[in-house]
Amino acid sequence: MKDERTNHGFRPFILCFLFLACASAPKAPPPPRLPQWNAMPAAVLESFCANFRDEGISTSTTINVVKTTQKSLITPLTMQSLSDSVFYHGPVDSSRAAAAATATAAEIPITIPQTCAWRGIDPNTATRYNDTMTLELSPPIVNPFVRNTAGMFARIALAAEAPTWYWLPLVPRGETWTAGRLTLLPYRQ
């Protein structure tokens, strides 16, 4: 014959254990966020200037920079290239990823610092400068292939020929953002 008191005494213990287990379960990470900038900070171009110096481009070499971010840099091919560069192994619908990123992206002006010989130019005028490299930046977007990260695409080309593509991760530090390490993308136009 079972003792009914033993079964009833055990139930509060189990309920208490389940409550504590649920309360201490890890919470889902917050959704990725984007910088809320009215203008691209000068620090973004300063990170490019430092990278170009590492690649042997002098700080006195004039580099055109398009004065506003360009949503047109966010394409299915650049999204595919981004997924390849981070060794993403899940299914990739690069068209959907590009559409989602473009929907949340806002074109903003770029603050041009004096660290390199930057020359601000208007969008769609790069072909006028046949002997000068031109840098274009996308607006910041969420990286759908790496959890809780954001960044931007960059394209640099001479006379709009044979562009080189980069991904610049953006790292939140409280309420400010820091430019991460520039990554060369495996994408050629």
N, C-alpha and C positions, 0 to 999 in steps of 0.2 A: 504494500500500500504506500502511495506517495504522500509526502508531507506537503500540503498546499502552501504552508507558510514559506517554504524555501523558494518556490516559483515566484511568489509575489514579491519577495524581498530582492530578487535578482532583477526584476523589471526596471525599477528606478535606476539601478546602476547602469543597465544597458542604455536607457534613454539618456542619461547624463553623459555617458561615453559618446553616443552618437551626436549629441548636441555639441560637445566640445570638438569632436573631429570635424564636423561641418564648419564650425566657427573658425577653426584654425587652418582650413584648407586654403591652398594658395589661390589668390585672386587672379583673374585674367589681367594681363598687362593693359595699361591704358591704350586707347587707339593712337596710332601715329599722329603726330601733329605737324603742322607746317609753320614756318616763320610768318608772322603777321607784319610784313614790311610794307611801307609806303614807297620805299626806294631800296634798291639793292645796296647794302653797305659797302663802303670802300674796301673793307677787309677781304671781300670775295676776290676782287681784282688784285689785291696785294698778294693773295695766295697764288694766283696765276703768275704774277710777276716773279715770285720766288721760284716757282716751278720752271719757268722759262729760263731763268738764270742757271738752274741746274742742268738744263738741256743745252746750254751754251749760247743762248740768245742774250745779247747785251741789254742792259737797262736803257741804253741810249738808242736802241733800235725802235723805230716808230712802229707801233702796232695799233691798227684801227680797232675800236670796240664799238659795236652797235649800241646806241644809247638807251635802248629799251630791251627788256627780255623778249624772246621770240617763242611763242607757243608752237610755231611751225617746226621746231626742233624735236618736238615730242611726236614720234611717229611709231608705227608698228615695228619698223626695222631698228630704231634706236632702243625700243623697249626689249626687243629680242636680244639685241647686243648686250643690254644691261643684264638680262637674265643669264646670258652666257658668261659674262664677266664675274658674276658672283656664284657660278657653278650651281645654279638653281636646278633641281631635279624633278620638280613637280610639273604638271601640265601647264603649258604656256599658251594663252590666247593673247598674242601681242596686240592684236587690233582692239580687243576689249580693254586691255591694260592702257593702251595709248588713249583711247576715248575717255576712260575714267580719269586719267591724269590730266588730260586737256580740259575736262569739265571743271576741275577744281583749280586750274592754274589761272593766274591773273598776270597780264603783262604790266610790268612796273619799270620806272626809270632806273638806270644804273648810275650810282655815284662813282665818278672817275677820280681816283687818287693821283698823286704826282710821283708815285714810286717808280713806275716805268714810263716810257715815252708814249703814253696812251693818247690816241686822238679819237675823240667821239665822232661817230658818223651816224647819219640817219639810216633807218632800216631800208633795205633794198637798194643801197648805193654802193655796195662793196665792189661791184664790177668796174666802177670808175677808178679804182686804185689798183692798177695792174702790178705794181712793184711793192706793195705793202701787204703784210699779213693782216687778216681781219678775224677778230674774235667775236663770236655770237654766243649768248647765254640763254638758256631756257628759264622760265620761271621755276621756283622751287616746287618739287612734286614729292609725293610719298613714293618710296621705293616699294613696289608690291612684291618684290622677291626676297626681301630681307625684313624681318619683323622690326617694327617701330623705328624705321629710318626714313630720312628725307634727303633730298639732294637736287642737283640740277645737271642738265646736259650742257656741254660746251663744244663748239665746233670752231676750229681755227684753220684757215686756208689762205693760200697766196693766190690772188686773182681768181678766187672762187674755184680753184682747181685742187684736186686731191686733198680734200679736207681730212684733218685728224680729229677724232671724237674723243671726248673725255666725260667722265662722271665725277662730280665733286660732291661728296657726302657732306651733309650739314648736321652738326651735332648740337643738340640743345644743352646749354649749361645754365640751368635756372631759366631766367627770362631772356638770356642772350643766346646767340648761336655762334658756333665756331666752325670754320671750314676745315674739313677733314683732309685726308691724303688723296690727292688727285689720282684717278685711275684711268689709264688708257683703255678705250673700248675697242673690241675686235670688230669694228664696223668700217667699211670703206664704201664710199659712194661711187 
